[in-house]
Amino acid sequence: MQFRGSHILSVSQFDREAISRIFQVANEMAPYALRQQTSSVLSGAILSNMFFEPSTRTRVSFGSAFNLLGGHVRETTEVKASSLAKGESLYDTARVLSGYSDIIVMRHPNSGSVAEFAEASRVPVINAGDGSNEHPSQALLDLYTISRELAARGKTIDGMRIALIGDLKYGRAVHSLCKLLALFDNLHFKLVSPPELSAPDDIVGELAARGHAVQHYDEMSSGIHNVDILYVTRTQEERFPSQDEADRYRGLFRLNQNVYTEHCEPNTVIMHPLPRDSRSSAQELDADLNQNPNLAIFRQTDNGVLIRMALFALVLDVVDQVHRNARAVTWYTEKRDG
């Protein structure tokens, strides 16, 4: 894949070689993310962070990643705060903002909208989530986390066993992750969801076509047995036709320490793209798991900064300049407590 100047719109752009390159650069970004070194390689560069859906981790993570490379961030966080609320088209918005920016990150509630925006943009655009369609950087950071967690247990992604749990119909992070995992060999997928929220046929079909084993479960205990990774998702209530329909599924699959101890192997990794729903009616991932050393959700969020730094460095073609530009940090020398 040619990264320089490219839009990052879909995980379908990546093969295993491209993924390996992103992970290599992400590893190189660690000293900067940990504040052990600083780099101003993107000094003077401007990121337009355009988020037309609520976001905390993804928005701040992209902004932090750009700042850590020395760049400046400008943010738009609501449609009503932009000229889209006045009827401006995505085409016009793209033409205008790409004149103010060196790169744009965009989240939008409609599937395909970020690709439409990118067609008119004069600078690279990164898809931060478009409706229920895709979330490429989330899938990359999830895959990076899976790789690191398995490596710590002497395993690799090839041959992995994973349970995907919850809303697999509307969960764009799940869709993108499955497409990346399909590139690997001999995986075993356990898809745990209500029948009404099962994974789309095209996703399941792609996994099967690549020779992976796929099993479906509508109850959790069997689905989480004998796997390496648990990937739990919340009910994507904002995607449902009505709140009443979404409420039917909230809290249906709830993982807590007792369920984990009874049904999972001792070293099973627990992941979640976040946010987890902590309301008493939901709690798909209970707070009593917070002290479980196999809970990887905050390692995921840390890894998100590394992956997004890597994407910026690759797309803006500054990878080779980062280390030349680096300086040791004297005011912060120890890794932050997890």
C-alpha positions as a Markdown table, in Angstrom:
| # | Residue | x | y | z |
|---|---|---|---|---|
| 1 | Met | 0.0 | 0.0 | 0.0 |
| 2 | Gln | 1.1 | 3.6 | -0.7 |
| 3 | Phe | 0.5 | 5.5 | 2.5 |
| 4 | Arg | 1.9 | 8.9 | 1.5 |
| 5 | Gly | -1.0 | 11.3 | 0.8 |
| 6 | Ser | -3.6 | 8.5 | 0.9 |
| 7 | His | -7.1 | 8.7 | 2.5 |
| 8 | Ile | -7.7 | 6.0 | 5.2 |
| 9 | Leu | -11.3 | 5.1 | 4.6 |
| 10 | Ser | -11.7 | 1.4 | 4.9 |
| 11 | Val | -9.7 | -1.6 | 6.3 |
| 12 | Ser | -10.2 | -3.1 | 2.8 |
| 13 | Gln | -7.2 | -0.9 | 1.8 |
| 14 | Phe | -4.9 | -3.0 | 4.0 |
| 15 | Asp | -3.1 | -6.3 | 3.4 |
| 16 | Arg | -0.9 | -8.1 | 5.9 |
| 17 | Glu | 2.2 | -6.2 | 4.7 |
| 18 | Ala | 0.5 | -2.8 | 5.3 |
| 19 | Ile | -0.7 | -3.9 | 8.7 |
| 20 | Ser | 2.8 | -5.0 | 9.6 |
| 21 | Arg | 4.2 | -1.6 | 8.5 |
| 22 | Ile | 1.7 | 0.3 | 10.6 |
| 23 | Phe | 2.5 | -1.9 | 13.7 |
| 24 | Gln | 6.2 | -1.4 | 13.2 |
| 25 | Val | 5.8 | 2.4 | 13.1 |
| 26 | Ala | 3.4 | 2.3 | 16.1 |
| 27 | Asn | 6.1 | 0.5 | 18.1 |
| 28 | Glu | 8.5 | 3.3 | 17.2 |
| 29 | Met | 6.0 | 5.9 | 18.5 |
| 30 | Ala | 6.1 | 4.5 | 22.1 |
| 31 | Pro | 8.8 | 6.8 | 23.5 |
| 32 | Tyr | 6.8 | 9.8 | 22.3 |
| 33 | Ala | 3.5 | 8.6 | 23.6 |
| 34 | Leu | 5.1 | 7.8 | 27.0 |
| 35 | Arg | 6.6 | 11.4 | 27.1 |
| 36 | Gln | 10.2 | 10.0 | 27.2 |
| 37 | Gln | 11.0 | 11.9 | 24.0 |
| 38 | Thr | 9.4 | 14.8 | 22.1 |
| 39 | Ser | 9.2 | 15.5 | 18.4 |
| 40 | Ser | 8.1 | 18.6 | 16.5 |
| 41 | Val | 8.2 | 16.8 | 13.2 |
| 42 | Leu | 4.7 | 18.2 | 12.4 |
| 43 | Ser | 5.3 | 21.7 | 13.7 |
| 44 | Gly | 3.1 | 24.1 | 11.7 |
| 45 | Ala | 0.9 | 21.3 | 10.4 |
| 46 | Ile | -2.9 | 21.5 | 11.1 |
| 47 | Leu | -5.3 | 18.7 | 11.8 |
| 48 | Ser | -9.0 | 19.4 | 11.4 |
| 49 | Asn | -10.8 | 17.0 | 13.7 |
| 50 | Met | -14.4 | 16.9 | 12.5 |
| 51 | Phe | -16.7 | 14.8 | 14.7 |
| 52 | Phe | -20.4 | 15.0 | 13.9 |
| 53 | Glu | -21.3 | 12.2 | 16.4 |
| 54 | Pro | -20.5 | 12.1 | 20.1 |
| 55 | Ser | -16.9 | 10.9 | 20.8 |
| 56 | Thr | -14.4 | 11.0 | 23.6 |
| 57 | Arg | -11.7 | 8.4 | 23.1 |
| 58 | Thr | -11.4 | 8.6 | 19.3 |
| 59 | Arg | -11.5 | 12.3 | 19.1 |
| 60 | Val | -9.1 | 13.0 | 21.9 |
| 61 | Ser | -6.8 | 10.2 | 20.8 |
| 62 | Phe | -6.5 | 11.5 | 17.3 |
| 63 | Gly | -5.8 | 15.0 | 18.7 |
| 64 | Ser | -3.3 | 13.8 | 21.2 |
| 65 | Ala | -1.5 | 11.8 | 18.6 |
| 66 | Phe | -1.2 | 14.8 | 16.3 |
| 67 | Asn | 0.0 | 17.0 | 19.2 |
| 68 | Leu | 2.6 | 14.5 | 20.3 |
| 69 | Leu | 4.2 | 14.8 | 16.8 |
| 70 | Gly | 4.2 | 18.6 | 17.2 |
| 71 | Gly | 1.1 | 19.5 | 15.2 |
| 72 | His | -1.9 | 21.8 | 15.9 |
| 73 | Val | -5.5 | 20.6 | 16.2 |
| 74 | Arg | -8.7 | 22.4 | 15.2 |
| 75 | Glu | -12.0 | 20.8 | 16.2 |
| 76 | Thr | -15.6 | 20.8 | 15.2 |
| 77 | Thr | -17.7 | 18.6 | 17.5 |
| 78 | Glu | -21.3 | 19.0 | 16.4 |
| 79 | Val | -23.2 | 19.4 | 13.1 |
| 80 | Lys | -25.0 | 22.4 | 14.6 |
| 81 | Ala | -21.6 | 24.1 | 15.2 |
| 82 | Ser | -20.8 | 23.8 | 11.5 |
| 83 | Ser | -22.2 | 25.2 | 8.3 |
| 84 | Leu | -23.7 | 21.8 | 7.5 |
| 85 | Ala | -26.5 | 23.0 | 9.8 |
| 86 | Lys | -27.1 | 25.8 | 7.3 |
| 87 | Gly | -27.4 | 23.3 | 4.5 |
| 88 | Glu | -23.9 | 23.3 | 3.2 |
| 89 | Ser | -23.0 | 20.1 | 1.3 |
| 90 | Leu | -20.2 | 17.7 | 2.2 |
| 91 | Tyr | -18.6 | 18.7 | -1.0 |
| 92 | Asp | -18.4 | 22.4 | -0.2 |
| 93 | Thr | -17.3 | 21.7 | 3.4 |
| 94 | Ala | -14.5 | 19.4 | 2.1 |
| 95 | Arg | -13.3 | 22.0 | -0.4 |
| 96 | Val | -13.2 | 24.7 | 2.2 |
| 97 | Leu | -11.7 | 22.9 | 5.2 |
| 98 | Ser | -9.1 | 21.1 | 3.1 |
| 99 | Gly | -7.8 | 24.6 | 2.3 |
| 100 | Tyr | -7.3 | 25.2 | 6.0 |
| 101 | Ser | -5.8 | 21.8 | 6.9 |
| 102 | Asp | -3.0 | 19.4 | 6.2 |
| 103 | Ile | -5.0 | 16.4 | 7.1 |
| 104 | Ile | -8.7 | 15.8 | 8.2 |
| 105 | Val | -10.2 | 13.2 | 10.6 |
| 106 | Met | -13.9 | 12.8 | 10.2 |
| 107 | Arg | -16.8 | 11.0 | 12.0 |
| 108 | His | -20.2 | 11.2 | 10.5 |
| 109 | Pro | -23.5 | 9.3 | 11.3 |
| 110 | Asn | -24.2 | 8.3 | 7.7 |
| 111 | Ser | -22.5 | 5.3 | 6.1 |
| 112 | Gly | -20.4 | 6.3 | 3.2 |
| 113 | Ser | -20.4 | 10.0 | 4.1 |
| 114 | Val | -16.6 | 10.1 | 4.9 |
| 115 | Ala | -15.8 | 8.6 | 1.5 |
| 116 | Glu | -18.0 | 11.2 | -0.1 |
| 117 | Phe | -16.3 | 14.0 | 1.8 |
| 118 | Ala | -12.9 | 12.6 | 0.9 |
| 119 | Glu | -13.7 | 12.7 | -2.9 |
| 120 | Ala | -13.8 | 16.5 | -2.6 |
| 121 | Ser | -10.9 | 17.0 | -0.2 |
| 122 | Arg | -7.6 | 18.3 | -1.3 |
| 123 | Val | -5.8 | 16.7 | 1.7 |
| 124 | Pro | -5.8 | 13.2 | 3.2 |
| 125 | Val | -8.9 | 12.2 | 5.1 |
| 126 | Ile | -9.1 | 9.5 | 7.8 |
| 127 | Asn | -12.4 | 7.8 | 8.6 |
| 128 | Ala | -13.1 | 8.0 | 12.3 |
| 129 | Gly | -16.4 | 6.1 | 11.9 |
| 130 | Asp | -19.2 | 6.4 | 9.4 |
| 131 | Gly | -22.5 | 5.2 | 10.7 |
| 132 | Ser | -22.7 | 1.4 | 11.1 |
| 133 | Asn | -20.2 | 1.0 | 8.3 |
| 134 | Glu | -16.6 | 1.1 | 9.4 |
| 135 | His | -14.1 | 2.4 | 11.9 |
| 136 | Pro | -10.6 | 1.6 | 10.5 |
| 137 | Ser | -8.4 | 3.1 | 13.2 |
| 138 | Gln | -10.3 | 1.3 | 15.9 |
| 139 | Ala | -9.9 | -2.0 | 14.1 |
| 140 | Leu | -6.2 | -1.4 | 13.7 |
| 141 | Leu | -5.7 | -0.6 | 17.4 |
| 142 | Asp | -7.8 | -3.6 | 18.3 |
| 143 | Leu | -5.7 | -5.9 | 16.1 |
| 144 | Tyr | -2.5 | -4.3 | 17.5 |
| 145 | Thr | -3.8 | -5.0 | 21.0 |
| 146 | Ile | -4.7 | -8.6 | 20.2 |
| 147 | Ser | -1.2 | -9.1 | 18.7 |
| 148 | Arg | 0.5 | -7.7 | 21.8 |
| 149 | Glu | -1.7 | -9.6 | 24.3 |
| 150 | Leu | -1.3 | -12.9 | 22.5 |
| 151 | Ala | 2.5 | -12.4 | 22.1 |
| 152 | Ala | 2.7 | -12.0 | 25.9 |
| 153 | Arg | 1.1 | -15.4 | 26.2 |
| 154 | Gly | 3.4 | -17.0 | 23.6 |
| 155 | Lys | 0.7 | -17.0 | 20.8 |
| 156 | Thr | 0.1 | -15.3 | 17.5 |
| 157 | Ile | -3.0 | -14.1 | 15.7 |
| 158 | Asp | -2.8 | -17.1 | 13.3 |
| 159 | Gly | -4.8 | -19.9 | 14.9 |
| 160 | Met | -6.5 | -17.6 | 17.4 |
| 161 | Arg | -9.9 | -18.3 | 19.0 |
| 162 | Ile | -12.1 | -15.2 | 19.5 |
| 163 | Ala | -15.6 | -14.6 | 20.8 |
| 164 | Leu | -17.4 | -11.5 | 19.5 |
| 165 | Ile | -20.2 | -10.6 | 21.9 |
| 166 | Gly | -23.2 | -8.3 | 21.8 |
| 167 | Asp | -24.5 | -6.0 | 19.0 |
| 168 | Leu | -22.8 | -7.5 | 16.0 |
| 169 | Lys | -25.2 | -5.9 | 13.5 |
| 170 | Tyr | -24.6 | -2.2 | 14.1 |
| 171 | Gly | -21.2 | -2.4 | 15.7 |
| 172 | Arg | -18.9 | -0.8 | 13.1 |
| 173 | Ala | -15.8 | -1.7 | 15.2 |
| 174 | Val | -16.7 | -5.4 | 14.9 |
| 175 | His | -17.3 | -5.1 | 11.2 |
| 176 | Ser | -13.9 | -3.6 | 10.6 |
| 177 | Leu | -12.0 | -5.9 | 12.9 |
| 178 | Cys | -13.5 | -9.0 | 11.3 |
| 179 | Lys | -12.3 | -7.8 | 7.9 |
| 180 | Leu | -8.8 | -7.4 | 9.2 |
| 181 | Leu | -8.9 | -10.7 | 11.0 |
| 182 | Ala | -10.0 | -12.4 | 7.8 |
| 183 | Leu | -6.5 | -11.7 | 6.4 |
| 184 | Phe | -5.0 | -14.2 | 8.9 |
| 185 | Asp | -4.9 | -17.9 | 9.0 |
| 186 | Asn | -7.0 | -20.6 | 10.7 |
| 187 | Leu | -9.0 | -18.5 | 13.1 |
| 188 | His | -12.0 | -19.7 | 15.0 |
| 189 | Phe | -14.8 | -17.2 | 15.5 |
| 190 | Lys | -17.6 | -17.5 | 18.0 |
| 191 | Leu | -20.3 | -14.9 | 17.3 |
| 192 | Val | -22.5 | -14.4 | 20.4 |
| 193 | Ser | -25.6 | -12.2 | 19.8 |
| 194 | Pro | -29.4 | -12.2 | 19.7 |
| 195 | Pro | -30.5 | -13.4 | 16.3 |
| 196 | Glu | -31.8 | -10.0 | 15.5 |
| 197 | Leu | -28.4 | -8.4 | 16.1 |
| 198 | Ser | -26.2 | -11.0 | 14.3 |
| 199 | Ala | -23.3 | -10.0 | 12.2 |
| 200 | Pro | -24.1 | -9.0 | 8.6 |
| 201 | Asp | -24.1 | -11.8 | 6.1 |
| 202 | Asp | -21.3 | -10.3 | 4.0 |
| 203 | Ile | -19.0 | -10.2 | 7.0 |
| 204 | Val | -19.8 | -13.8 | 8.0 |
| 205 | Gly | -19.5 | -14.9 | 4.3 |
| 206 | Glu | -16.0 | -13.3 | 4.0 |
| 207 | Leu | -14.8 | -15.1 | 7.1 |
| 208 | Ala | -16.1 | -18.4 | 5.8 |
| 209 | Ala | -14.7 | -17.8 | 2.3 |
| 210 | Arg | -11.3 | -17.4 | 3.7 |
| 211 | Gly | -11.5 | -20.7 | 5.5 |
| 212 | His | -12.1 | -19.6 | 9.1 |
| 213 | Ala | -14.4 | -21.5 | 11.4 |
| 214 | Val | -17.5 | -19.5 | 12.4 |
| 215 | Gln | -20.0 | -20.6 | 15.0 |
| 216 | His | -23.1 | -18.7 | 16.2 |
| 217 | Tyr | -24.5 | -18.6 | 19.7 |
| 218 | Asp | -27.5 | -16.8 | 21.2 |
| 219 | Glu | -26.4 | -17.3 | 24.8 |
| 220 | Met | -23.1 | -16.4 | 26.4 |
| 221 | Ser | -21.8 | -19.2 | 28.5 |
| 222 | Ser | -21.1 | -21.6 | 25.6 |
| 223 | Gly | -19.8 | -18.8 | 23.4 |
| 224 | Ile | -17.1 | -17.6 | 25.7 |
| 225 | His | -15.7 | -21.0 | 26.6 |
| 226 | Asn | -12.3 | -22.1 | 25.2 |
| 227 | Val | -11.3 | -18.8 | 23.5 |
| 228 | Asp | -8.2 | -16.6 | 23.6 |
| 229 | Ile | -10.0 | -13.2 | 23.3 |
| 230 | Leu | -13.4 | -11.9 | 24.4 |
| 231 | Tyr | -14.4 | -8.9 | 22.4 |
| 232 | Val | -17.5 | -7.4 | 24.1 |
| 233 | Thr | -19.6 | -4.6 | 22.5 |
| 234 | Arg | -22.4 | -2.4 | 23.8 |
| 235 | Thr | -25.8 | -2.1 | 22.2 |
| 236 | Gln | -25.4 | 0.6 | 19.6 |
| 237 | Glu | -28.7 | 2.2 | 20.6 |
| 238 | Glu | -28.1 | 5.3 | 18.4 |
| 239 | Arg | -28.4 | 3.1 | 15.3 |
| 240 | Phe | -31.8 | 1.6 | 16.2 |
| 241 | Pro | -35.1 | 2.8 | 14.6 |
| 242 | Ser | -36.4 | 3.6 | 18.1 |
| 243 | Gln | -35.2 | 3.8 | 21.7 |
| 244 | Asp | -37.8 | 1.2 | 22.7 |
| 245 | Glu | -36.3 | -1.3 | 20.3 |
| 246 | Ala | -32.8 | -0.7 | 21.5 |
| 247 | Asp | -33.9 | -1.1 | 25.1 |
| 248 | Arg | -35.0 | -4.7 | 24.4 |
| 249 | Tyr | -31.4 | -5.7 | 24.1 |
| 250 | Arg | -29.7 | -3.6 | 26.7 |
| 251 | Gly | -28.0 | -5.7 | 29.3 |
| 252 | Leu | -28.8 | -9.0 | 27.6 |
| 253 | Phe | -25.2 | -10.2 | 27.7 |
| 254 | Arg | -23.4 | -9.2 | 30.8 |
| 255 | Leu | -19.9 | -10.2 | 31.6 |
| 256 | Asn | -18.7 | -10.0 | 35.2 |
| 257 | Gln | -16.0 | -11.7 | 37.3 |
| 258 | Asn | -18.2 | -14.6 | 38.3 |
| 259 | Val | -19.2 | -15.4 | 34.7 |
| 260 | Tyr | -15.6 | -15.0 | 33.6 |
| 261 | Thr | -14.3 | -17.4 | 36.3 |
| 262 | Glu | -17.0 | -20.0 | 35.6 |
| 263 | His | -16.8 | -20.1 | 31.8 |
| 264 | Cys | -13.4 | -18.7 | 30.7 |
| 265 | Glu | -9.9 | -20.0 | 30.7 |
| 266 | Pro | -7.7 | -18.2 | 33.3 |
| 267 | Asn | -5.7 | -16.1 | 30.7 |
| 268 | Thr | -8.6 | -15.1 | 28.4 |
| 269 | Val | -8.1 | -11.5 | 27.3 |
| 270 | Ile | -11.1 | -9.2 | 27.7 |
| 271 | Met | -11.5 | -6.4 | 25.2 |
| 272 | His | -14.1 | -3.7 | 24.4 |
| 273 | Pro | -14.0 | -0.8 | 21.9 |
| 274 | Leu | -15.5 | 1.5 | 24.6 |
| 275 | Pro | -17.4 | 3.2 | 25.8 |
| 276 | Arg | -18.8 | 0.5 | 28.0 |
| 277 | Asp | -22.3 | 1.2 | 29.2 |
| 278 | Ser | -22.1 | 1.5 | 33.0 |
| 279 | Arg | -25.8 | 2.2 | 33.6 |
| 280 | Ser | -27.4 | -0.4 | 35.9 |
| 281 | Ser | -29.7 | -1.6 | 33.1 |
| 282 | Ala | -26.8 | -2.4 | 30.9 |
| 283 | Gln | -23.3 | -3.1 | 32.3 |
| 284 | Glu | -22.2 | -5.4 | 29.4 |
| 285 | Leu | -18.8 | -5.3 | 31.0 |
| 286 | Asp | -19.0 | -5.1 | 34.8 |
| 287 | Ala | -16.8 | -2.8 | 36.9 |
| 288 | Asp | -15.9 | -5.8 | 39.1 |
| 289 | Leu | -13.6 | -6.9 | 36.3 |
| 290 | Asn | -11.4 | -3.7 | 36.7 |
| 291 | Gln | -8.9 | -5.6 | 38.8 |
| 292 | Asn | -8.7 | -8.5 | 36.5 |
| 293 | Pro | -5.2 | -8.4 | 34.9 |
| 294 | Asn | -6.6 | -9.8 | 31.7 |
| 295 | Leu | -8.9 | -6.8 | 31.2 |
| 296 | Ala | -7.2 | -5.1 | 28.3 |
| 297 | Ile | -9.6 | -2.2 | 27.6 |
| 298 | Phe | -7.3 | 0.5 | 28.9 |
| 299 | Arg | -4.3 | -1.0 | 27.2 |
| 300 | Gln | -6.4 | -0.7 | 24.0 |
| 301 | Thr | -7.0 | 3.0 | 24.5 |
| 302 | Asp | -3.2 | 3.6 | 25.1 |
| 303 | Asn | -2.5 | 1.6 | 21.9 |
| 304 | Gly | -4.9 | 3.9 | 20.1 |
| 305 | Val | -2.6 | 6.8 | 20.4 |
| 306 | Leu | 0.3 | 4.7 | 19.0 |
| 307 | Ile | -1.7 | 3.6 | 16.0 |
| 308 | Arg | -3.0 | 7.0 | 15.2 |
| 309 | Met | 0.5 | 8.5 | 15.5 |
| 310 | Ala | 1.6 | 5.9 | 13.1 |
| 311 | Leu | -1.1 | 6.7 | 10.6 |
| 312 | Phe | -0.3 | 10.4 | 10.7 |
| 313 | Ala | 3.4 | 9.7 | 10.3 |
| 314 | Leu | 2.8 | 7.4 | 7.3 |
| 315 | Val | 0.2 | 9.4 | 5.5 |
| 316 | Leu | 2.2 | 12.7 | 5.9 |
| 317 | Asp | 5.4 | 10.8 | 5.1 |
| 318 | Val | 7.5 | 11.9 | 8.1 |
| 319 | Val | 8.4 | 8.5 | 9.6 |
| 320 | Asp | 12.1 | 8.9 | 8.8 |
| 321 | Gln | 12.2 | 12.4 | 10.2 |
| 322 | Val | 10.5 | 11.7 | 13.6 |
| 323 | His | 13.6 | 10.3 | 15.3 |
| 324 | Arg | 16.0 | 12.9 | 13.8 |
| 325 | Asn | 13.7 | 15.6 | 15.2 |
| 326 | Ala | 13.5 | 14.0 | 18.7 |
| 327 | Arg | 14.6 | 15.4 | 22.0 |
| 328 | Ala | 14.9 | 13.7 | 25.4 |
| 329 | Val | 12.3 | 14.8 | 28.0 |
| 330 | Thr | 13.7 | 15.9 | 31.3 |
| 331 | Trp | 10.4 | 16.9 | 33.0 |
| 332 | Tyr | 8.8 | 13.5 | 32.7 |
| 333 | Thr | 10.9 | 10.4 | 32.8 |
| 334 | Glu | 8.7 | 7.6 | 34.1 |
| 335 | Lys | 5.8 | 5.8 | 32.4 |
| 336 | Arg | 2.4 | 6.8 | 33.8 |
| 337 | Asp | 0.7 | 4.4 | 36.1 |
| 338 | Gly | -1.9 | 2.3 | 34.4 |
